[in-house]
Amino acid sequence: MPFDWADAGSRLLKAEIAREGVTLAKLALRLQALGVDETEASLKNKLYRGTFGVPFFMQCMAALDAESVNVASVIAEDVPRGADLDHAVAGQDKAGSPSRA
């Protein structure tokens, strides 16, 4: 089963919200103060689906006053990382297609 990146992103944001001890209603108000049009209900939906991009994540981190996050805490140990990924792409050309001999 492939790793669920959307779920990992959602878990990471949920962990930061919990660590700050902020309710979704309070986070929505803080985001609104940043000019982000969110409600408690829209936050619940985004967190449930994991459907949000990096700009929204960064806005949430600013609203939570988070300076850093532990990405490794939500990525499964069996997911290859860093230089381990070099081996996975060694047989592909620059366009990402398998190279032909």
Contacts in CASP RR format, 6 or more apart in sequence:
PFRMAT RR
TARGET T0000
AUTHOR 0000-0000-0000
METHOD contacts of the structure
MODEL  1
MPFDWADAGSRLLKAEIAREGVTLAKLALRLQALGVDETEASLKNKLYRG
TFGVPFFMQCMAALDAESVNVASVIAEDVPRGADLDHAVAGQDKAGSPSR
A
3 75 0 8 1.000
3 76 0 8 1.000
3 79 0 8 1.000
6 49 0 8 1.000
6 50 0 8 1.000
6 51 0 8 1.000
7 50 0 8 1.000
8 74 0 8 1.000
8 75 0 8 1.000
9 50 0 8 1.000
9 57 0 8 1.000
9 74 0 8 1.000
10 46 0 8 1.000
10 47 0 8 1.000
10 48 0 8 1.000
10 49 0 8 1.000
10 50 0 8 1.000
11 74 0 8 1.000
12 69 0 8 1.000
12 71 0 8 1.000
12 73 0 8 1.000
12 74 0 8 1.000
13 47 0 8 1.000
13 52 0 8 1.000
13 57 0 8 1.000
13 60 0 8 1.000
14 47 0 8 1.000
15 73 0 8 1.000
15 74 0 8 1.000
16 60 0 8 1.000
16 61 0 8 1.000
16 64 0 8 1.000
16 66 0 8 1.000
16 69 0 8 1.000
17 24 0 8 1.000
17 27 0 8 1.000
17 60 0 8 1.000
17 64 0 8 1.000
19 66 0 8 1.000
20 64 0 8 1.000
20 65 0 8 1.000
20 66 0 8 1.000
22 30 0 8 1.000
22 64 0 8 1.000
23 40 0 8 1.000
24 40 0 8 1.000
24 43 0 8 1.000
24 44 0 8 1.000
24 47 0 8 1.000
25 40 0 8 1.000
27 38 0 8 1.000
27 43 0 8 1.000
27 60 0 8 1.000
27 63 0 8 1.000
27 64 0 8 1.000
28 38 0 8 1.000
28 39 0 8 1.000
28 40 0 8 1.000
28 42 0 8 1.000
28 43 0 8 1.000
30 63 0 8 1.000
30 64 0 8 1.000
31 38 0 8 1.000
31 43 0 8 1.000
31 59 0 8 1.000
31 60 0 8 1.000
31 63 0 8 1.000
32 38 0 8 1.000
33 63 0 8 1.000
34 59 0 8 1.000
34 62 0 8 1.000
34 63 0 8 1.000
36 56 0 8 1.000
36 59 0 8 1.000
45 51 0 8 1.000
46 52 0 8 1.000
46 56 0 8 1.000
61 69 0 8 1.000
75 81 0 8 1.000
80 88 0 8 1.000
89 96 0 8 1.000
91 98 0 8 1.000
91 99 0 8 1.000
92 98 0 8 1.000
92 99 0 8 1.000
93 99 0 8 1.000
END
